[in-house]
Amino acid sequence: MSFLQKETDKLKADLKQTEDALRNAKTNLNIVSVEDSQKVFSEQMTKFQQDIFDADAELAEHEASVAEMSKHAKVDELPTNSVNAADADSVPAEKTAEYKRVCGILEMWQNKQKELSASYLPESSKMQDCPGANRCG
């Protein structure tokens, strides 16, 4: 083998080794080509668009069902959250006052919770000292 042939083979081997090392480094660092990234993003965008289309179709089905049901339902017979005047009068004044007092206490603790959660993690002793379900956090 000639000297030039040996040098050429050596350089080819070095080049292959360098390319392999570069490919491994890119893989380890999660570096991908721009073309690959564009392809992945394009595929994701297509999937998202399909998901949106499917969700819109499902929404249209539900809206049609609600419209059909509301045609058959008598609005006057549907239950409501309103309080009848007779029911409101049957609650004793003491119960109403106690209810308002408890609501005030609850609001105070909710405000305290907001104030503390802005400064402390849920695991902190300040948050753990708060009374109530799930503490203040």
JOCOR-V434249 format. One record per pair of residues at least 4 apart in sequence whose ideal C-beta (glycine too) atoms are under 6 Angstrom apart, sorted by the first residue. I is the first residue (numbers start at 1). J is the second residue. D is the distance in Angstrom with one decimal. If there is no record, write none. Layout:
I/J/D
I/J/D
//
This chain:
1/5/4.8
1/6/5.6
26/31/4.2
32/36/4.4
32/37/5.5
69/73/6.0
83/87/5.4
83/88/5.2
91/95/5.4
91/96/5.7
109/132/5.9
113/117/5.9
113/136/3.8
116/120/5.3
116/126/5.7
116/127/5.7
116/136/5.3
117/137/5.9
120/124/4.1
120/126/4.8
120/127/5.2
122/127/5.3
122/137/3.2
127/135/5.7
127/136/5.1
127/137/4.6
128/135/5.8
130/135/4.9
130/136/3.2
//
